[in-house]
Amino acid sequence: MKIQIVGDGIKECALARNLEKYGSHEVIVTPGNEGTKQLIRDLDMDLPEGIQLDDVLQSAELFAPDRVIFMDERVALSNLKNLLEERGFEVFGPDSNAARLLYDKAEWTNFFNEHGLVCPKTESFLDLDSALKRIEQTDGPIVIKERGRQGRFSVPYSMDEAQDTLRNWFDSESDHKADEVLISPYYSGIRFNVPVMVYKNQVLPFDSMVTQRGVYENEDDAQTKAMGAFSPALDVIPSEIYNEAIMNYMIPFFVSMDEENIPYEGFADGEFIYNEDGLRLVNMKCGLADCGLCSILLRSKDDVAHIIDRLKNREIINLHFAKQSACTIMLAAKNYPEGFASGEPILVDEDVEGDIFPYHAILQDGQLVSHGGRVLAVAALGKDLSEASLNAQEAARHIHCDDLIYRSDIGDPEFFKRIQKDRNPL
């Protein structure tokens, strides 16, 4: 099968390697990155720079794939699925209508509540006065977020901080004035993800994972992109909690979407918080997390393209995973997330044991160099989570670059005991 993957992250690289390893597929990734460009082989075509619709469509016309797959939220929102299907291509990825529902927290939380599904309510505010009145009435921790996936995000630790945040965001003199702010409950605890593959009302749980955010050791910062992940999540959460997330949240949500004539096709991800008070859904995402998918597919023994076939044919699917844990560590610029690394040489020892996934790294005069914030990731297996974490750290030590840092507590079970004792926000 000829398969075109659309995207430029490490998750696209991980999927491409899975398709190469377990299936006799010819694969290209557009626009891809340094970790996927070797897949183009002798194909007489240039890869596009950046995710530009016209370039992706032109690549599809030239490559003539049997299937196009995408897991990137930006791609889903761009209406690429409809444009490709109009040209006769088979696509596994959501259309823009379904993607928009998952993209907007106010929309999907309202959808949950309207369909009798348990979900914390997110309230929307268009002006400062009403938002200030809301936080004055709060009886627990809150999250303040500017509407939109890339909007600003704050977890205030005092009433003064919450008020200052709102005044700053609604400041009419500011060049970055917020048009709309969302306020929702904040929950602390162990954060884990439930990725799924969906075809209309067919929902297939695709293992479990935990993503760790925050640049520094012992940090759990929901405002920062993942600095590592591991799979399965059952090393730190009970299996009954994982099953509850699937049965009470993920499956009913996508079945309800199909019933409302908003069918979802593709990968999706639910992010949950588990603590002594129970389970809470805190985020839904169109697509999958980079580090998490690297860990999952490192353990997978299945051809993802074959799984998609069986899902579309409504067949019974049994997934096969190695009886091991996998851990992925992200190497990032020293000044990430405020800045990024550029032009620093990256050297990898020949005896490194682990899978390396370049992200914001490019080839410059034949030398791999840094070119962004989160530069590359390394993933490794182990008989359990502790061993997988140690193996991933050992692999990271074989990657040399003066401008890169990484966390040594990714997958450390003690980390999850510590975050339960963190200070409570407002």
Buried (B, 14 or more C-beta within 10 A) or exposed (E): BEBBBBBBBBBBBBBBBBBBEBBEBBBBBBBBBBBBBEBBEEEEEEBBEEBEBEBBBBBBEEBEBEBBBBBBBBBBBBBBBEBBEEEEBBBBBBBBBBBBBBBBBBBBBBBBBEBEBEBBEBBBBEEBEEBBEBBEEBEEBBBBBBBBBEBBBBBBEEEEBBBEBBEBBBEEEEEEEBEBBBBBBBBBBBBBBBBBBBBBBBBBBBBBBBBBBBBEEEBBBBEBBBBBBBBBBBBBBEEEBBEBBBEBBBBBBBBBBBEEEBBBBBBBBBBBBBEEEEBBBBBBBBBBBBBBBBBBBBBBEBBBBBBBBBBBEEEEBEBEBEEBBBBBBBBBBBEBBEEBBBEBEBEBEEEBEBBBBBBBBBEEEEEBBBBBBBBBBBBBBBEEBBBBBBBBBBBBEBBEBEBBBBBBBBBBEEBBEEBEEEEEBB
